[in-house]
Amino acid sequence: MNFSQQSYASSSSQASMGLAYSISTLPPNYSIAPFLSQESSTSVTDQNSPEAFKQNIQIALDQVARVGALARSGLNGIQNAYQAGNNPAQTEADLIALDQTLHTLADFLKTTGVGAYPLLPSDPQSAVSGFPTEQHLITEMNREVQFLYEKLKRIQESSGVVAQHLSTLDTTRPKP
């Protein structure tokens, strides 16, 4: 199955909900050469250029937004499963499309290298809060490392207590 036959092909149920996403909406020099056949990837000049990277980030953000829309639609269908007028076939189609889109997005992120970087949300709400500063990221990382350290320390202490109880039981038990 080639890329254009995967989850980007629009279905009638997705088109009715505004969730259709076709290969024609992608930029002409879209740099997903591993997904495309050799003859269609000739328009992509340099896979490592900053322009291609920016396009890949934008495509990834678009796909993340699509995943969110499909997830919300599927969740809504599941929550309203027993409501009158709910179409279980539509919910199933949304969940299948979500699964395909997630797999395609994961492959895209691995192939292009965009997955190695954090994708900050592009919605206006998060733009107001701004991007995290280096100091904020360091503080957050230190807090997470401290939490993991304390968790590991508790596990080791618990293991020590269990080992002590087991050794105590072993010494108090009469030997045959």
Disulfide bonds with the S-S distance in Angstrom:
none
